[in-house]
Amino acid sequence: CWGDDGVFNIEGGCYAKCIGLKPTSEPEIYRAIRFGTVLENVVVDAASRAVDYSSSAITENTRASYPIEYIDNAQVPCVGPHPKNIILLTCDAFGVLPPVSKLNVEQTMYHFISGYTSKVAGTEVGVSEPEATFSACYGAAFLMWHPYKYAAMLAEKMAQHGTQAWLVNTGWSGGKYGVGQRMSLKVTRAIVDAIHSGELAGAPCVASPYFGLQVPTSCPGVSPDVLLPEHSWKDGPEFDRTLQSLAGRFIQNFSKYSCGTQYVGADMAERIVQGGPSLKQ
């Protein structure tokens, strides 16, 4: 939450995926699983009580819930000053969004309202191919006002405190789910570290097709081919078709918010729409 005095966390814990969990790849999460942690959908040996984190026999959507104190170096109480950076998270299973994009205010409002992520096989019954899913402001079921209202409030806070927003994608690279690979935690951490250090703010950027996102071309610890997803696909035309298709899904989803003008005014509503993708190149 972002209030008059800064930011604070109201959750008090973490709800982490643990499929394929290893102490070498995700040591903080692995160490956080101890007495008091609740595990969901995992396979446990009946005799030894050892957990097989590699198993997806029940579902790939295995989870661990634990208190914030179980994470090394957690700040408790979870309060902080006004942020210099905001990170919007997405998980693009189509493998076409870059791992990090620098957003202007209009794009921030648009992507905040969109709340895009993906469903993949194994996470829900009946899902066998990647599916785009959208949840307004990342919590549509809990909104009391029109999403435009919350986006306008966010933009006001950003302007007041000089905050920069980023879209960080933890999904797939080199192809869609089933073809490419999941973005490594090492890559995501390097990106987040570069955001916090300020290094990424000065990196050169190029505009992504259709979405017009500013994509950094260099980041310490991250290959340029990963930063620019079109470079990691073997089939360039298929990448373009997939990216254009995803842009179309964004536009179709956003059409249901067309009544938002009455909540924020015509000028702000136009700014929000300008932050979205275009099918014209």
Phi, psi and omega in degrees: 000148182239108182249194182292335184256358182137206183247155176207154182257126181261358185276317178077015180185190181229151178232084192261142170289143181228019174293130180070019183297133178223146179294338181279326184268326181222068187297324182295315179294317181300318180288338181284343180276100182211189181304128183107345177275141177255123179257138180240136171065016180270159177264126183239133176292124186297329183274309186271343184067014177284141181267133176262093183289344180279346186277134172243030184300326178270309178189159173285344183273063176273145188222156174228128178246126183211157180293153182300332181294342181283348179269130179301139174068018177291143177270115181234125001291157187276071178230155180202173179285182176297134187286145172276334180224147172240134178245118172266128183261143171218161175230098184268104181281354177275349173073024184245343177277143179292159179294337177208139177224141176269123187256141167277178186297319181297317178294324178298313180298316182297312183285332173295315178294319183296315180056049187282139167207189183229146167264139178233165181305134178097344181273331178218152178297132176091353180268114181243342178233157178303138178231132174285136177223144185232138176223110187308128179056026180062018179192054187304323184293344186250005184279135176264329181254172173294142182305328178302325181296315180293322179295320178294323176296319178296315180299322179296317178297318181297317180294322182294325187245008177063042186268137177260138179251150180225147172253115181251125183254120180257018184276231190254152180229142178083009182146170181286176176307131182096344179241306180275194180240150176293139178303128184288150178298329178299318179295313181298320180293321178298320179294312180297320177298319180291329175294311183294324182284342183093354182297321185287335181298330182261004182286146175295148183229155171233153181279134178281146178299148176066311183275335180067023179284146176274111187254118177299139179263356176213143177203129180306128176085005181231131180294139176303329179292333177281321181297325180250096190301331179296339179281339183264354176272138177282331183250097183299311179300323179292323175301313182297317179296319181292318179296317179296320178297318179294320177301320178297323177295320176300312183297316179298316180297320187287343181298336182285352180259014185297342179278004187290345182304321184294345182263336184231354182093158185295320183296312180294319179300320178294320178299318181298314181296325180298339180282354184269178181284168175226141179276356178268140179237000000 
